[in-house]
């Protein structure tokens, strides 16, 4: 088991100070990273829809263009 005496805040290394400024800085970084993550996922979902919206008509158009020379000219359906 761990000794509860070793987990006191006074036992931290002297170079690793944690004050209110550090806490505020980390909170700001967290908020900015969360905002960037949210914006990334929003933009990714928009781009996914645009990709499908542009991709499906492009596939249909290319299929029509590829099959057009195979159709007999002057033939009536």
C-alpha positions as CSV (number, residue, x, y, z in Angstrom):
1,X,0.0,0.0,0.0
2,X,1.1,3.6,-0.5
3,X,2.0,5.7,2.4
4,X,-0.6,8.6,2.8
5,X,2.3,10.8,4.0
6,X,3.9,10.7,0.5
7,X,0.9,12.2,-1.2
8,X,0.9,15.5,0.6
9,X,1.2,18.7,-1.7
10,X,4.3,19.6,0.1
11,X,6.1,16.5,-1.2
12,X,6.0,17.8,-4.8
13,X,9.3,18.6,-6.4
14,X,10.3,22.3,-5.9
15,X,10.5,22.9,-9.7
16,X,7.0,21.8,-10.3
17,X,5.0,24.6,-8.9
18,X,1.3,24.8,-9.6
19,X,-0.3,28.1,-9.0
20,X,-3.4,30.0,-10.1
21,X,-1.7,31.4,-13.2
22,X,-0.7,27.9,-14.4
23,X,-4.2,26.6,-13.7
24,X,-5.7,29.5,-15.6
25,X,-3.4,28.9,-18.5
26,X,-4.3,25.2,-18.7
27,X,-8.0,26.0,-18.5
28,X,-7.6,28.5,-21.4
29,X,-5.7,25.9,-23.5
30,X,-8.4,23.3,-22.7
31,X,-11.1,25.7,-23.8
32,X,-9.3,26.6,-27.0
33,X,-8.6,23.0,-27.8
34,X,-12.2,22.1,-27.2
35,X,-13.4,24.9,-29.5
36,X,-11.0,23.8,-32.2
37,X,-12.2,20.2,-31.8
38,X,-15.8,21.2,-32.1
39,X,-15.1,23.3,-35.2
40,X,-13.2,20.5,-36.8
41,X,-16.0,18.0,-36.4
42,X,-18.6,20.5,-37.6
43,X,-16.6,21.2,-40.7
44,X,-15.9,17.5,-41.3
45,X,-19.6,16.7,-41.2
46,X,-20.3,19.6,-43.7
47,X,-17.5,18.4,-46.0
48,X,-18.8,14.8,-45.8
49,X,-22.2,16.0,-47.0
50,X,-20.7,18.1,-49.8
51,X,-18.5,15.2,-50.9
52,X,-21.5,12.9,-51.3
53,X,-23.5,15.7,-52.9
54,X,-20.9,16.3,-55.5
55,X,-19.7,12.7,-55.8
56,X,-23.0,10.9,-56.6
57,X,-23.9,13.2,-59.6
58,X,-20.3,12.9,-60.9
59,X,-20.5,9.1,-60.9
60,X,-23.8,9.2,-62.6
61,X,-22.6,11.7,-65.2
62,X,-19.4,9.7,-65.9
63,X,-21.4,6.5,-66.3
64,X,-23.7,8.2,-68.8
65,X,-20.7,9.6,-70.7
66,X,-18.9,6.3,-70.8
67,X,-22.0,4.4,-72.0
68,X,-23.0,7.0,-74.6
69,X,-20.6,5.9,-77.4
70,X,-21.9,2.3,-77.0
71,X,-25.5,3.3,-77.9
72,X,-26.3,2.9,-81.6
73,X,-26.9,6.2,-83.3
74,X,-30.2,6.8,-84.8
75,X,-31.8,4.0,-82.9
76,X,-35.2,4.7,-81.4
77,X,-36.3,3.2,-78.2
